Amino acid sequence: MKKVFGIILAAALAMPMFAETDAKADYSDWLPKQGDWNIQIGMDPLA
């Protein structure tokens, strides 16, 4: 269990280093544009 937690922690700490290498990347295609749509299903618990 400690090994799994260590691997997950190391991966989480390494993500910002990999993100910095793509700092000049264009992320505008990730953002929704006019006319985009989606289907969303809520999983709210019943009160």
PDB file of all heavy atoms in Angstrom:
ATOM      1  N   MET A   1       0.824  -1.188   0.000  1.00  0.00           N
ATOM      2  CA  MET A   1       0.000   0.000   0.000  1.00  0.00           C
ATOM      3  C   MET A   1       0.872   1.257   0.000  1.00  0.00           C
ATOM      4  O   MET A   1       0.537   2.233  -0.655  1.00  0.00           O
ATOM      5  CB  MET A   1      -0.923  -0.032   1.223  1.00  0.00           C
ATOM      6  CG  MET A   1      -1.931   1.068   1.267  1.00  0.00           C
ATOM      7  SD  MET A   1      -3.091   0.861  -0.077  1.00  0.00           S
ATOM      8  CE  MET A   1      -4.133   2.225   0.175  1.00  0.00           C
ATOM      9  N   LYS A   2       1.985   1.215   0.739  1.00  0.00           N
ATOM     10  CA  LYS A   2       2.874   2.374   0.775  1.00  0.00           C
ATOM     11  C   LYS A   2       3.495   2.621  -0.596  1.00  0.00           C
ATOM     12  O   LYS A   2       3.687   3.767  -0.985  1.00  0.00           O
ATOM     13  CB  LYS A   2       3.973   2.165   1.816  1.00  0.00           C
ATOM     14  CG  LYS A   2       3.486   2.273   3.235  1.00  0.00           C
ATOM     15  CD  LYS A   2       4.647   2.123   4.197  1.00  0.00           C
ATOM     16  CE  LYS A   2       4.186   2.168   5.640  1.00  0.00           C
ATOM     17  NZ  LYS A   2       5.297   2.019   6.575  1.00  0.00           N
ATOM     18  N   LYS A   3       3.794   1.545  -1.334  1.00  0.00           N
ATOM     19  CA  LYS A   3       4.379   1.710  -2.661  1.00  0.00           C
ATOM     20  C   LYS A   3       3.388   2.367  -3.615  1.00  0.00           C
ATOM     21  O   LYS A   3       3.754   3.237  -4.387  1.00  0.00           O
ATOM     22  CB  LYS A   3       4.818   0.364  -3.226  1.00  0.00           C
ATOM     23  CG  LYS A   3       6.061  -0.190  -2.592  1.00  0.00           C
ATOM     24  CD  LYS A   3       6.469  -1.484  -3.265  1.00  0.00           C
ATOM     25  CE  LYS A   3       7.707  -2.065  -2.622  1.00  0.00           C
ATOM     26  NZ  LYS A   3       8.136  -3.296  -3.277  1.00  0.00           N
ATOM     27  N   VAL A   4       2.139   1.934  -3.543  1.00  0.00           N
ATOM     28  CA  VAL A   4       1.114   2.502  -4.415  1.00  0.00           C
ATOM     29  C   VAL A   4       0.934   3.982  -4.107  1.00  0.00           C
ATOM     30  O   VAL A   4       0.876   4.819  -5.007  1.00  0.00           O
ATOM     31  CB  VAL A   4      -0.221   1.734  -4.257  1.00  0.00           C
ATOM     32  CG1 VAL A   4      -1.337   2.433  -5.018  1.00  0.00           C
ATOM     33  CG2 VAL A   4      -0.074   0.303  -4.706  1.00  0.00           C
ATOM     34  N   PHE A   5       0.855   4.328  -2.818  1.00  0.00           N
ATOM     35  CA  PHE A   5       0.709   5.725  -2.427  1.00  0.00           C
ATOM     36  C   PHE A   5       1.925   6.532  -2.882  1.00  0.00           C
ATOM     37  O   PHE A   5       1.792   7.659  -3.348  1.00  0.00           O
ATOM     38  CB  PHE A   5       0.528   5.834  -0.915  1.00  0.00           C
ATOM     39  CG  PHE A   5       0.348   7.249  -0.444  1.00  0.00           C
ATOM     40  CD1 PHE A   5      -0.812   7.943  -0.727  1.00  0.00           C
ATOM     41  CD2 PHE A   5       1.349   7.891   0.268  1.00  0.00           C
ATOM     42  CE1 PHE A   5      -0.980   9.245  -0.302  1.00  0.00           C
ATOM     43  CE2 PHE A   5       1.188   9.196   0.693  1.00  0.00           C
ATOM     44  CZ  PHE A   5       0.024   9.873   0.404  1.00  0.00           C
ATOM     45  N   GLY A   6       3.106   5.956  -2.757  1.00  0.00           N
ATOM     46  CA  GLY A   6       4.323   6.645  -3.192  1.00  0.00           C
ATOM     47  C   GLY A   6       4.338   6.897  -4.681  1.00  0.00           C
ATOM     48  O   GLY A   6       4.748   7.972  -5.141  1.00  0.00           O
ATOM     49  N   ILE A   7       3.878   5.933  -5.462  1.00  0.00           N
ATOM     50  CA  ILE A   7       3.836   6.102  -6.915  1.00  0.00           C
ATOM     51  C   ILE A   7       2.831   7.176  -7.301  1.00  0.00           C
ATOM     52  O   ILE A   7       3.099   8.024  -8.148  1.00  0.00           O
ATOM     53  CB  ILE A   7       3.506   4.750  -7.594  1.00  0.00           C
ATOM     54  CG1 ILE A   7       4.668   3.783  -7.415  1.00  0.00           C
ATOM     55  CG2 ILE A   7       3.180   4.949  -9.063  1.00  0.00           C
ATOM     56  CD1 ILE A   7       4.368   2.361  -7.840  1.00  0.00           C
ATOM     57  N   ILE A   8       1.664   7.165  -6.658  1.00  0.00           N
ATOM     58  CA  ILE A   8       0.646   8.171  -6.952  1.00  0.00           C
ATOM     59  C   ILE A   8       1.139   9.561  -6.563  1.00  0.00           C
ATOM     60  O   ILE A   8       0.958  10.535  -7.299  1.00  0.00           O
ATOM     61  CB  ILE A   8      -0.680   7.831  -6.241  1.00  0.00           C
ATOM     62  CG1 ILE A   8      -1.273   6.563  -6.853  1.00  0.00           C
ATOM     63  CG2 ILE A   8      -1.663   8.978  -6.320  1.00  0.00           C
ATOM     64  CD1 ILE A   8      -2.456   6.014  -6.108  1.00  0.00           C
ATOM     65  N   LEU A   9       1.792   9.668  -5.416  1.00  0.00           N
ATOM     66  CA  LEU A   9       2.317  10.959  -4.972  1.00  0.00           C
ATOM     67  C   LEU A   9       3.406  11.466  -5.915  1.00  0.00           C
ATOM     68  O   LEU A   9       3.425  12.639  -6.273  1.00  0.00           O
ATOM     69  CB  LEU A   9       2.863  10.837  -3.540  1.00  0.00           C
ATOM     70  CG  LEU A   9       3.407  12.118  -2.927  1.00  0.00           C
ATOM     71  CD1 LEU A   9       2.295  13.145  -2.789  1.00  0.00           C
ATOM     72  CD2 LEU A   9       4.037  11.841  -1.583  1.00  0.00           C
ATOM     73  N   ALA A  10       4.293  10.574  -6.325  1.00  0.00           N
ATOM     74  CA  ALA A  10       5.360  10.978  -7.246  1.00  0.00           C
ATOM     75  C   ALA A  10       4.777  11.437  -8.586  1.00  0.00           C
ATOM     76  O   ALA A  10       5.241  12.419  -9.169  1.00  0.00           O
ATOM     77  CB  ALA A  10       6.323   9.820  -7.452  1.00  0.00           C
ATOM     78  N   ALA A  11       3.754  10.740  -9.075  1.00  0.00           N
ATOM     79  CA  ALA A  11       3.132  11.136 -10.337  1.00  0.00           C
ATOM     80  C   ALA A  11       2.438  12.492 -10.201  1.00  0.00           C
ATOM     81  O   ALA A  11       2.504  13.322 -11.108  1.00  0.00           O
ATOM     82  CB  ALA A  11       2.131  10.068 -10.777  1.00  0.00           C
ATOM     83  N   ALA A  12       1.781  12.721  -9.065  1.00  0.00           N
ATOM     84  CA  ALA A  12       1.092  13.990  -8.857  1.00  0.00           C
ATOM     85  C   ALA A  12       2.090  15.151  -8.764  1.00  0.00           C
ATOM     86  O   ALA A  12       1.814  16.251  -9.239  1.00  0.00           O
ATOM     87  CB  ALA A  12       0.239  13.924  -7.599  1.00  0.00           C
ATOM     88  N   LEU A  13       3.226  14.920  -8.160  1.00  0.00           N
ATOM     89  CA  LEU A  13       4.229  15.974  -8.039  1.00  0.00           C
ATOM     90  C   LEU A  13       4.966  16.204  -9.354  1.00  0.00           C
ATOM     91  O   LEU A  13       5.502  17.288  -9.586  1.00  0.00           O
ATOM     92  CB  LEU A  13       5.225  15.626  -6.931  1.00  0.00           C
ATOM     93  CG  LEU A  13       4.643  15.649  -5.511  1.00  0.00           C
ATOM     94  CD1 LEU A  13       5.698  15.170  -4.518  1.00  0.00           C
ATOM     95  CD2 LEU A  13       4.139  17.017  -5.134  1.00  0.00           C
ATOM     96  N   ALA A  14       5.011  15.200 -10.222  1.00  0.00           N
ATOM     97  CA  ALA A  14       5.706  15.344 -11.494  1.00  0.00           C
ATOM     98  C   ALA A  14       4.853  16.048 -12.541  1.00  0.00           C
ATOM     99  O   ALA A  14       5.393  16.586 -13.512  1.00  0.00           O
ATOM    100  CB  ALA A  14       6.127  13.967 -12.010  1.00  0.00           C
ATOM    101  N   MET A  15       3.538  16.079 -12.376  1.00  0.00           N
ATOM    102  CA  MET A  15       2.659  16.686 -13.378  1.00  0.00           C
ATOM    103  C   MET A  15       2.981  18.151 -13.656  1.00  0.00           C
ATOM    104  O   MET A  15       2.988  18.552 -14.812  1.00  0.00           O
ATOM    105  CB  MET A  15       1.189  16.533 -12.975  1.00  0.00           C
ATOM    106  CG  MET A  15       0.677  15.140 -13.104  1.00  0.00           C
ATOM    107  SD  MET A  15       0.811  14.576 -14.788  1.00  0.00           S
ATOM    108  CE  MET A  15       0.405  12.878 -14.592  1.00  0.00           C
ATOM    109  N   PRO A  16       3.228  19.001 -12.651  1.00  0.00           N
ATOM    110  CA  PRO A  16       3.549  20.405 -12.974  1.00  0.00           C
ATOM    111  C   PRO A  16       4.833  20.548 -13.799  1.00  0.00           C
ATOM    112  O   PRO A  16       4.923  21.441 -14.631  1.00  0.00           O
ATOM    113  CB  PRO A  16       3.716  21.062 -11.601  1.00  0.00           C
ATOM    114  CG  PRO A  16       2.914  20.229 -10.685  1.00  0.00           C
ATOM    115  CD  PRO A  16       3.029  18.830 -11.226  1.00  0.00           C
ATOM    116  N   MET A  17       5.793  19.658 -13.600  1.00  0.00           N
ATOM    117  CA  MET A  17       7.021  19.736 -14.391  1.00  0.00           C
ATOM    118  C   MET A  17       6.722  19.460 -15.860  1.00  0.00           C
ATOM    119  O   MET A  17       7.259  20.110 -16.745  1.00  0.00           O
ATOM    120  CB  MET A  17       8.058  18.737 -13.874  1.00  0.00           C
ATOM    121  CG  MET A  17       8.599  19.079 -12.520  1.00  0.00           C
ATOM    122  SD  MET A  17      10.012  18.101 -11.998  1.00  0.00           S
ATOM    123  CE  MET A  17       9.565  16.465 -12.473  1.00  0.00           C
ATOM    124  N   PHE A  18       5.849  18.479 -16.136  1.00  0.00           N
ATOM    125  CA  PHE A  18       5.501  18.177 -17.517  1.00  0.00           C
ATOM    126  C   PHE A  18       4.634  19.282 -18.103  1.00  0.00           C
ATOM    127  O   PHE A  18       4.704  19.571 -19.292  1.00  0.00           O
ATOM    128  CB  PHE A  18       4.762  16.843 -17.608  1.00  0.00           C
ATOM    129  CG  PHE A  18       5.618  15.665 -17.221  1.00  0.00           C
ATOM    130  CD1 PHE A  18       5.178  14.751 -16.291  1.00  0.00           C
ATOM    131  CD2 PHE A  18       6.867  15.481 -17.777  1.00  0.00           C
ATOM    132  CE1 PHE A  18       5.948  13.664 -15.926  1.00  0.00           C
ATOM    133  CE2 PHE A  18       7.656  14.407 -17.425  1.00  0.00           C
ATOM    134  CZ  PHE A  18       7.196  13.493 -16.497  1.00  0.00           C
ATOM    135  N   ALA A  19       3.814  19.920 -17.298  1.00  0.00           N
ATOM    136  CA  ALA A  19       2.940  20.984 -17.776  1.00  0.00           C
ATOM    137  C   ALA A  19       3.742  22.217 -18.171  1.00  0.00           C
ATOM    138  O   ALA A  19       3.357  22.945 -19.076  1.00  0.00           O
ATOM    139  CB  ALA A  19       1.913  21.335 -16.716  1.00  0.00           C
ATOM    140  N   GLU A  20       4.864  22.468 -17.490  1.00  0.00           N
ATOM    141  CA  GLU A  20       5.677  23.640 -17.813  1.00  0.00           C
ATOM    142  C   GLU A  20       6.311  23.525 -19.191  1.00  0.00           C
ATOM    143  O   GLU A  20       6.560  24.519 -19.839  1.00  0.00           O
ATOM    144  CB  GLU A  20       6.763  23.823 -16.761  1.00  0.00           C
ATOM    145  CG  GLU A  20       6.242  24.322 -15.433  1.00  0.00           C
ATOM    146  CD  GLU A  20       7.346  24.477 -14.406  1.00  0.00           C
ATOM    147  OE1 GLU A  20       8.522  24.424 -14.795  1.00  0.00           O
ATOM    148  OE2 GLU A  20       7.028  24.653 -13.229  1.00  0.00           O
ATOM    149  N   THR A  21       6.566  22.317 -19.658  1.00  0.00           N
ATOM    150  CA  THR A  21       7.193  22.160 -20.965  1.00  0.00           C
ATOM    151  C   THR A  21       6.244  22.557 -22.082  1.00  0.00           C
ATOM    152  O   THR A  21       6.680  22.926 -23.162  1.00  0.00           O
ATOM    153  CB  THR A  21       7.673  20.715 -21.179  1.00  0.00           C
ATOM    154  OG1 THR A  21       6.546  19.844 -21.083  1.00  0.00           O
ATOM    155  CG2 THR A  21       8.706  20.332 -20.151  1.00  0.00           C
ATOM    156  N   ASP A  22       4.930  22.496 -21.850  1.00  0.00           N
ATOM    157  CA  ASP A  22       3.939  22.870 -22.854  1.00  0.00           C
ATOM    158  C   ASP A  22       3.370  24.256 -22.597  1.00  0.00           C
ATOM    159  O   ASP A  22       2.238  24.536 -22.952  1.00  0.00           O
ATOM    160  CB  ASP A  22       2.794  21.846 -22.865  1.00  0.00           C
ATOM    161  CG  ASP A  22       3.240  20.505 -23.390  1.00  0.00           C
ATOM    162  OD1 ASP A  22       4.232  20.467 -24.133  1.00  0.00           O
ATOM    163  OD2 ASP A  22       2.597  19.502 -23.057  1.00  0.00           O
ATOM    164  N   ALA A  23       4.152  25.128 -21.969  1.00  0.00           N
ATOM    165  CA  ALA A  23       3.647  26.451 -21.593  1.00  0.00           C
ATOM    166  C   ALA A  23       3.279  27.271 -22.821  1.00  0.00           C
ATOM    167  O   ALA A  23       2.399  28.118 -22.750  1.00  0.00           O
ATOM    168  CB  ALA A  23       4.685  27.191 -20.756  1.00  0.00           C
ATOM    169  N   LYS A  24       3.938  27.033 -23.954  1.00  0.00           N
ATOM    170  CA  LYS A  24       3.659  27.803 -25.151  1.00  0.00           C
ATOM    171  C   LYS A  24       2.589  27.144 -26.021  1.00  0.00           C
ATOM    172  O   LYS A  24       2.314  27.596 -27.117  1.00  0.00           O
ATOM    173  CB  LYS A  24       4.942  27.987 -25.949  1.00  0.00           C
ATOM    174  CG  LYS A  24       5.958  28.847 -25.240  1.00  0.00           C
ATOM    175  CD  LYS A  24       7.182  29.064 -26.096  1.00  0.00           C
ATOM    176  CE  LYS A  24       8.123  30.025 -25.437  1.00  0.00           C
ATOM    177  NZ  LYS A  24       8.970  29.427 -24.445  1.00  0.00           N
ATOM    178  N   ALA A  25       2.001  26.073 -25.564  1.00  0.00           N
ATOM    179  CA  ALA A  25       0.975  25.379 -26.344  1.00  0.00           C
ATOM    180  C   ALA A  25      -0.303  26.210 -26.395  1.00  0.00           C
ATOM    181  O   ALA A  25      -0.596  26.995 -25.497  1.00  0.00           O
ATOM    182  CB  ALA A  25       0.692  24.008 -25.745  1.00  0.00           C
ATOM    183  N   ASP A  26      -1.047  26.036 -27.457  1.00  0.00           N
ATOM    184  CA  ASP A  26      -2.309  26.762 -27.634  1.00  0.00           C
ATOM    185  C   ASP A  26      -3.449  25.892 -27.131  1.00  0.00           C
ATOM    186  O   ASP A  26      -3.753  24.854 -27.697  1.00  0.00           O
ATOM    187  CB  ASP A  26      -2.515  27.082 -29.108  1.00  0.00           C
ATOM    188  CG  ASP A  26      -3.765  27.890 -29.353  1.00  0.00           C
ATOM    189  OD1 ASP A  26      -4.239  28.540 -28.409  1.00  0.00           O
ATOM    190  OD2 ASP A  26      -4.255  27.867 -30.486  1.00  0.00           O
ATOM    191  N   TYR A  27      -4.075  26.317 -26.042  1.00  0.00           N
ATOM    192  CA  TYR A  27      -5.147  25.543 -25.431  1.00  0.00           C
ATOM    193  C   TYR A  27      -6.518  26.085 -25.820  1.00  0.00           C
ATOM    194  O   TYR A  27      -7.503  25.745 -25.202  1.00  0.00           O
ATOM    195  CB  TYR A  27      -5.004  25.551 -23.904  1.00  0.00           C
ATOM    196  CG  TYR A  27      -3.747  24.857 -23.443  1.00  0.00           C
ATOM    197  CD1 TYR A  27      -2.702  25.565 -22.877  1.00  0.00           C
ATOM    198  CD2 TYR A  27      -3.615  23.487 -23.568  1.00  0.00           C
ATOM    199  CE1 TYR A  27      -1.547  24.930 -22.464  1.00  0.00           C
ATOM    200  CE2 TYR A  27      -2.475  22.838 -23.150  1.00  0.00           C
ATOM    201  CZ  TYR A  27      -1.446  23.566 -22.596  1.00  0.00           C
ATOM    202  OH  TYR A  27      -0.323  22.930 -22.197  1.00  0.00           O
ATOM    203  N   SER A  28      -6.598  26.933 -26.823  1.00  0.00           N
ATOM    204  CA  SER A  28      -7.885  27.517 -27.185  1.00  0.00           C
ATOM    205  C   SER A  28      -8.851  26.472 -27.724  1.00  0.00           C
ATOM    206  O   SER A  28     -10.058  26.655 -27.657  1.00  0.00           O
ATOM    207  CB  SER A  28      -7.689  28.628 -28.211  1.00  0.00           C
ATOM    208  OG  SER A  28      -7.139  28.093 -29.405  1.00  0.00           O
ATOM    209  N   ASP A  29      -8.336  25.366 -28.272  1.00  0.00           N
ATOM    210  CA  ASP A  29      -9.247  24.345 -28.776  1.00  0.00           C
ATOM    211  C   ASP A  29      -9.837  23.500 -27.651  1.00  0.00           C
ATOM    212  O   ASP A  29     -10.737  22.695 -27.884  1.00  0.00           O
ATOM    213  CB  ASP A  29      -8.550  23.449 -29.806  1.00  0.00           C
ATOM    214  CG  ASP A  29      -7.279  22.822 -29.279  1.00  0.00           C
ATOM    215  OD1 ASP A  29      -6.722  23.343 -28.305  1.00  0.00           O
ATOM    216  OD2 ASP A  29      -6.853  21.801 -29.845  1.00  0.00           O
ATOM    217  N   TRP A  30      -9.351  23.647 -26.421  1.00  0.00           N
ATOM    218  CA  TRP A  30      -9.925  22.944 -25.269  1.00  0.00           C
ATOM    219  C   TRP A  30     -11.173  23.653 -24.759  1.00  0.00           C
ATOM    220  O   TRP A  30     -12.028  23.055 -24.141  1.00  0.00           O
ATOM    221  CB  TRP A  30      -8.930  22.873 -24.127  1.00  0.00           C
ATOM    222  CG  TRP A  30      -7.791  21.946 -24.349  1.00  0.00           C
ATOM    223  CD1 TRP A  30      -7.372  21.405 -25.530  1.00  0.00           C
ATOM    224  CD2 TRP A  30      -6.914  21.440 -23.358  1.00  0.00           C
ATOM    225  NE1 TRP A  30      -6.292  20.612 -25.333  1.00  0.00           N
ATOM    226  CE2 TRP A  30      -5.981  20.617 -24.004  1.00  0.00           C
ATOM    227  CE3 TRP A  30      -6.821  21.621 -21.994  1.00  0.00           C
ATOM    228  CZ2 TRP A  30      -4.970  19.962 -23.323  1.00  0.00           C
ATOM    229  CZ3 TRP A  30      -5.807  20.972 -21.328  1.00  0.00           C
ATOM    230  CH2 TRP A  30      -4.895  20.151 -21.980  1.00  0.00           C
ATOM    231  N   LEU A  31     -11.269  24.953 -25.016  1.00  0.00           N
ATOM    232  CA  LEU A  31     -12.373  25.742 -24.496  1.00  0.00           C
ATOM    233  C   LEU A  31     -13.609  25.562 -25.369  1.00  0.00           C
ATOM    234  O   LEU A  31     -13.498  25.391 -26.582  1.00  0.00           O
ATOM    235  CB  LEU A  31     -11.979  27.221 -24.456  1.00  0.00           C
ATOM    236  CG  LEU A  31     -10.781  27.559 -23.564  1.00  0.00           C
ATOM    237  CD1 LEU A  31     -10.397  29.013 -23.741  1.00  0.00           C
ATOM    238  CD2 LEU A  31     -11.098  27.258 -22.116  1.00  0.00           C
ATOM    239  N   PRO A  32     -14.795  25.602 -24.766  1.00  0.00           N
ATOM    240  CA  PRO A  32     -16.007  25.469 -25.571  1.00  0.00           C
ATOM    241  C   PRO A  32     -16.193  26.680 -26.475  1.00  0.00           C
ATOM    242  O   PRO A  32     -15.884  27.809 -26.103  1.00  0.00           O
ATOM    243  CB  PRO A  32     -17.123  25.367 -24.542  1.00  0.00           C
ATOM    244  CG  PRO A  32     -16.557  25.915 -23.287  1.00  0.00           C
ATOM    245  CD  PRO A  32     -15.087  25.703 -23.340  1.00  0.00           C
ATOM    246  N   LYS A  33     -16.686  26.423 -27.658  1.00  0.00           N
ATOM    247  CA  LYS A  33     -16.940  27.488 -28.620  1.00  0.00           C
ATOM    248  C   LYS A  33     -18.444  27.645 -28.794  1.00  0.00           C
ATOM    249  O   LYS A  33     -19.217  26.804 -28.365  1.00  0.00           O
ATOM    250  CB  LYS A  33     -16.289  27.132 -29.947  1.00  0.00           C
ATOM    251  CG  LYS A  33     -14.786  27.046 -29.876  1.00  0.00           C
ATOM    252  CD  LYS A  33     -14.209  26.557 -31.187  1.00  0.00           C
ATOM    253  CE  LYS A  33     -12.721  26.382 -31.107  1.00  0.00           C
ATOM    254  NZ  LYS A  33     -12.284  25.394 -30.148  1.00  0.00           N
ATOM    255  N   GLN A  34     -18.839  28.716 -29.425  1.00  0.00           N
ATOM    256  CA  GLN A  34     -20.261  28.956 -29.642  1.00  0.00           C
ATOM    257  C   GLN A  34     -20.828  27.830 -30.507  1.00  0.00           C
ATOM    258  O   GLN A  34     -20.249  27.475 -31.533  1.00  0.00           O
ATOM    259  CB  GLN A  34     -20.462  30.295 -30.334  1.00  0.00           C
ATOM    260  CG  GLN A  34     -21.911  30.665 -30.506  1.00  0.00           C
ATOM    261  CD  GLN A  34     -22.067  32.052 -31.103  1.00  0.00           C
ATOM    262  OE1 GLN A  34     -21.093  32.714 -31.402  1.00  0.00           O
ATOM    263  NE2 GLN A  34     -23.298  32.461 -31.276  1.00  0.00           N
ATOM    264  N   GLY A  35     -21.916  27.253 -30.057  1.00  0.00           N
ATOM    265  CA  GLY A  35     -22.540  26.161 -30.779  1.00  0.00           C
ATOM    266  C   GLY A  35     -22.173  24.788 -30.232  1.00  0.00           C
ATOM    267  O   GLY A  35     -22.788  23.801 -30.610  1.00  0.00           O
ATOM    268  N   ASP A  36     -21.167  24.701 -29.369  1.00  0.00           N
ATOM    269  CA  ASP A  36     -20.827  23.424 -28.750  1.00  0.00           C
ATOM    270  C   ASP A  36     -21.918  23.039 -27.764  1.00  0.00           C
ATOM    271  O   ASP A  36     -22.522  23.892 -27.122  1.00  0.00           O
ATOM    272  CB  ASP A  36     -19.488  23.504 -28.013  1.00  0.00           C
ATOM    273  CG  ASP A  36     -18.313  23.572 -28.957  1.00  0.00           C
ATOM    274  OD1 ASP A  36     -18.512  23.365 -30.167  1.00  0.00           O
ATOM    275  OD2 ASP A  36     -17.188  23.815 -28.481  1.00  0.00           O
ATOM    276  N   TRP A  37     -22.151  21.753 -27.621  1.00  0.00           N
ATOM    277  CA  TRP A  37     -23.161  21.291 -26.674  1.00  0.00           C
ATOM    278  C   TRP A  37     -22.703  19.982 -26.074  1.00  0.00           C
ATOM    279  O   TRP A  37     -21.805  19.326 -26.589  1.00  0.00           O
ATOM    280  CB  TRP A  37     -24.518  21.144 -27.339  1.00  0.00           C
ATOM    281  CG  TRP A  37     -24.515  20.182 -28.495  1.00  0.00           C
ATOM    282  CD1 TRP A  37     -24.138  20.426 -29.767  1.00  0.00           C
ATOM    283  CD2 TRP A  37     -24.874  18.800 -28.438  1.00  0.00           C
ATOM    284  NE1 TRP A  37     -24.247  19.298 -30.526  1.00  0.00           N
ATOM    285  CE2 TRP A  37     -24.695  18.276 -29.736  1.00  0.00           C
ATOM    286  CE3 TRP A  37     -25.330  17.960 -27.433  1.00  0.00           C
ATOM    287  CZ2 TRP A  37     -24.964  16.954 -30.034  1.00  0.00           C
ATOM    288  CZ3 TRP A  37     -25.589  16.643 -27.752  1.00  0.00           C
ATOM    289  CH2 TRP A  37     -25.417  16.157 -29.038  1.00  0.00           C
ATOM    290  N   ASN A  38     -23.336  19.610 -24.962  1.00  0.00           N
ATOM    291  CA  ASN A  38     -23.013  18.339 -24.307  1.00  0.00           C
ATOM    292  C   ASN A  38     -24.258  17.793 -23.625  1.00  0.00           C
ATOM    293  O   ASN A  38     -25.254  18.479 -23.483  1.00  0.00           O
ATOM    294  CB  ASN A  38     -21.864  18.484 -23.317  1.00  0.00           C
ATOM    295  CG  ASN A  38     -22.244  19.313 -22.114  1.00  0.00           C
ATOM    296  OD1 ASN A  38     -23.298  19.909 -22.056  1.00  0.00           O
ATOM    297  ND2 ASN A  38     -21.375  19.355 -21.136  1.00  0.00           N
ATOM    298  N   ILE A  39     -24.165  16.569 -23.219  1.00  0.00           N
ATOM    299  CA  ILE A  39     -25.236  15.931 -22.457  1.00  0.00           C
ATOM    300  C   ILE A  39     -24.662  15.656 -21.068  1.00  0.00           C
ATOM    301  O   ILE A  39     -23.616  15.031 -20.942  1.00  0.00           O
ATOM    302  CB  ILE A  39     -25.685  14.615 -23.111  1.00  0.00           C
ATOM    303  CG1 ILE A  39     -26.270  14.903 -24.491  1.00  0.00           C
ATOM    304  CG2 ILE A  39     -26.693  13.906 -22.228  1.00  0.00           C
ATOM    305  CD1 ILE A  39     -26.602  13.677 -25.288  1.00  0.00           C
ATOM    306  N   GLN A  40     -25.339  16.142 -20.044  1.00  0.00           N
ATOM    307  CA  GLN A  40     -24.846  16.001 -18.673  1.00  0.00           C
ATOM    308  C   GLN A  40     -25.870  15.287 -17.841  1.00  0.00           C
ATOM    309  O   GLN A  40     -27.061  15.580 -17.903  1.00  0.00           O
ATOM    310  CB  GLN A  40     -24.564  17.383 -18.091  1.00  0.00           C
ATOM    311  CG  GLN A  40     -23.927  17.349 -16.747  1.00  0.00           C
ATOM    312  CD  GLN A  40     -23.537  18.751 -16.288  1.00  0.00           C
ATOM    313  OE1 GLN A  40     -23.767  19.726 -16.972  1.00  0.00           O
ATOM    314  NE2 GLN A  40     -22.949  18.829 -15.120  1.00  0.00           N
ATOM    315  N   ILE A  41     -25.417  14.329 -17.075  1.00  0.00           N
ATOM    316  CA  ILE A  41     -26.286  13.580 -16.184  1.00  0.00           C
ATOM    317  C   ILE A  41     -25.832  13.837 -14.760  1.00  0.00           C
ATOM    318  O   ILE A  41     -24.675  13.608 -14.425  1.00  0.00           O
ATOM    319  CB  ILE A  41     -26.217  12.065 -16.488  1.00  0.00           C
ATOM    320  CG1 ILE A  41     -26.666  11.804 -17.917  1.00  0.00           C
ATOM    321  CG2 ILE A  41     -27.062  11.292 -15.495  1.00  0.00           C
ATOM    322  CD1 ILE A  41     -26.475  10.400 -18.377  1.00  0.00           C
ATOM    323  N   GLY A  42     -26.731  14.340 -13.922  1.00  0.00           N
ATOM    324  CA  GLY A  42     -26.399  14.629 -12.528  1.00  0.00           C
ATOM    325  C   GLY A  42     -26.566  13.385 -11.673  1.00  0.00           C
ATOM    326  O   GLY A  42     -27.501  12.600 -11.836  1.00  0.00           O
ATOM    327  N   MET A  43     -25.642  13.175 -10.751  1.00  0.00           N
ATOM    328  CA  MET A  43     -25.691  12.037  -9.857  1.00  0.00           C
ATOM    329  C   MET A  43     -25.910  12.510  -8.415  1.00  0.00           C
ATOM    330  O   MET A  43     -25.243  12.080  -7.491  1.00  0.00           O
ATOM    331  CB  MET A  43     -24.397  11.219  -9.957  1.00  0.00           C
ATOM    332  CG  MET A  43     -24.110  10.692 -11.344  1.00  0.00           C
ATOM    333  SD  MET A  43     -25.369   9.586 -11.960  1.00  0.00           S
ATOM    334  CE  MET A  43     -25.021   8.142 -11.004  1.00  0.00           C
ATOM    335  N   ASP A  44     -26.847  13.455  -8.249  1.00  0.00           N
ATOM    336  CA  ASP A  44     -27.129  13.995  -6.919  1.00  0.00           C
ATOM    337  C   ASP A  44     -27.834  12.947  -6.060  1.00  0.00           C
ATOM    338  O   ASP A  44     -28.728  12.240  -6.536  1.00  0.00           O
ATOM    339  CB  ASP A  44     -28.007  15.235  -7.038  1.00  0.00           C
ATOM    340  CG  ASP A  44     -27.334  16.362  -7.769  1.00  0.00           C
ATOM    341  OD1 ASP A  44     -26.101  16.397  -7.785  1.00  0.00           O
ATOM    342  OD2 ASP A  44     -28.052  17.197  -8.321  1.00  0.00           O
ATOM    343  N   PRO A  45     -27.458  12.849  -4.784  1.00  0.00           N
ATOM    344  CA  PRO A  45     -28.155  11.902  -3.922  1.00  0.00           C
ATOM    345  C   PRO A  45     -29.577  12.375  -3.628  1.00  0.00           C
ATOM    346  O   PRO A  45     -29.855  13.581  -3.609  1.00  0.00           O
ATOM    347  CB  PRO A  45     -27.317  11.903  -2.644  1.00  0.00           C
ATOM    348  CG  PRO A  45     -26.599  13.202  -2.669  1.00  0.00           C
ATOM    349  CD  PRO A  45     -26.372  13.545  -4.113  1.00  0.00           C
ATOM    350  N   LEU A  46     -30.452  11.433  -3.452  1.00  0.00           N
ATOM    351  CA  LEU A  46     -31.838  11.794  -3.145  1.00  0.00           C
ATOM    352  C   LEU A  46     -31.936  12.264  -1.694  1.00  0.00           C
ATOM    353  O   LEU A  46     -31.387  11.633  -0.796  1.00  0.00           O
ATOM    354  CB  LEU A  46     -32.753  10.581  -3.360  1.00  0.00           C
ATOM    355  CG  LEU A  46     -32.813  10.050  -4.779  1.00  0.00           C
ATOM    356  CD1 LEU A  46     -33.641   8.784  -4.829  1.00  0.00           C
ATOM    357  CD2 LEU A  46     -33.405  11.109  -5.705  1.00  0.00           C
ATOM    358  N   ALA A  47     -32.607  13.381  -1.489  1.00  0.00           N
ATOM    359  CA  ALA A  47     -32.728  13.924  -0.129  1.00  0.00           C
ATOM    360  C   ALA A  47     -33.938  13.353   0.570  1.00  0.00           C
ATOM    361  O   ALA A  47     -34.939  13.083  -0.001  1.00  0.00           O
ATOM    362  CB  ALA A  47     -32.830  15.439  -0.185  1.00  0.00           C
TER     363      ALA A  47
END
